[in-house]
Amino acid sequence: MGYYGINILIKRKDNNMINAIKEVSLKSLDMINKNADGLNKLAGFLKDMQDNQNLMATKVLELEEKQKRTVEELSKYEQRNNN
């Protein structure tokens, strides 16, 4: 087989690979479009979870600050009573 024959085989293989990639891409796109509603619901759920985690983190920080102030006040109170 000569150079010309090898080039034809390579082009044929390249075309087959390109067609296979296009087919897989189209099937993937179809699957995503069919499941778009489910994906949107999942994204909404994940956003709600993130919002809840952020709220919880804020509450924890507030509680830590309250605890620190309470400990400081208790320490001052004990110092006054011990003197």
C-alpha positions in Angstrom: 0.0 0.0 0.0 1.4 3.3 -1.0 1.4 6.8 0.5 -1.9 7.6 -1.3 -3.6 4.6 0.1 -2.4 5.3 3.6 -3.7 8.9 3.4 -7.1 7.7 2.3 -7.3 5.2 5.2 -6.2 7.9 7.7 -8.8 10.4 6.3 -11.5 7.6 6.5 -10.6 6.9 10.1 -10.5 10.6 11.0 -14.0 11.0 9.4 -15.3 8.0 11.3 -13.9 9.4 14.6 -15.4 12.8 13.9 -18.8 11.3 13.2 -18.6 9.2 16.3 -17.7 12.2 18.4 -20.6 14.2 16.9 -23.0 11.3 17.6 -21.8 11.0 21.2 -22.0 14.8 21.6 -25.5 14.9 20.2 -26.6 12.0 22.4 -25.1 13.8 25.4 -26.8 17.0 24.5 -30.1 15.3 24.1 -29.7 13.6 27.5 -28.9 16.9 29.1 -31.9 18.6 27.5 -34.2 15.7 28.6 -32.8 16.0 32.2 -32.7 19.8 32.3 -35.6 20.0 34.7 -34.0 17.5 37.1 -30.7 19.3 36.9 -32.4 22.6 37.6 -34.1 21.1 40.7 -30.7 19.7 41.8 -29.1 23.1 41.4 -31.9 24.7 43.4 -31.5 22.1 46.1 -27.7 22.7 46.3 -28.2 26.5 46.4 -30.7 26.0 49.3 -28.1 23.8 51.1 -25.4 26.4 50.6 -27.7 29.2 51.9 -28.5 27.1 55.0 -24.8 26.3 55.6 -24.0 30.0 55.3 -26.8 30.9 57.8 -25.6 28.2 60.2 -22.0 29.5 60.0 -23.3 33.0 60.7 -25.2 31.8 63.7 -22.2 29.8 65.0 -20.0 33.0 64.8 -22.7 35.0 66.6 -22.9 32.3 69.4 -19.1 32.3 69.7 -19.0 36.0 70.1 -21.8 35.8 72.7 -19.9 33.1 74.6 -16.7 35.2 74.6 -18.5 38.2 76.0 -20.2 36.1 78.6 -16.9 34.5 79.7 -15.4 38.0 79.9 -18.3 39.3 81.9 -18.1 36.3 84.2 -14.4 36.8 84.7 -14.9 40.4 85.6 -17.7 39.5 88.0 -15.5 36.9 89.7 -12.6 39.3 90.0 -14.9 41.9 91.7 -16.3 39.3 94.1 -12.9 37.9 95.0 -11.4 41.3 95.9 
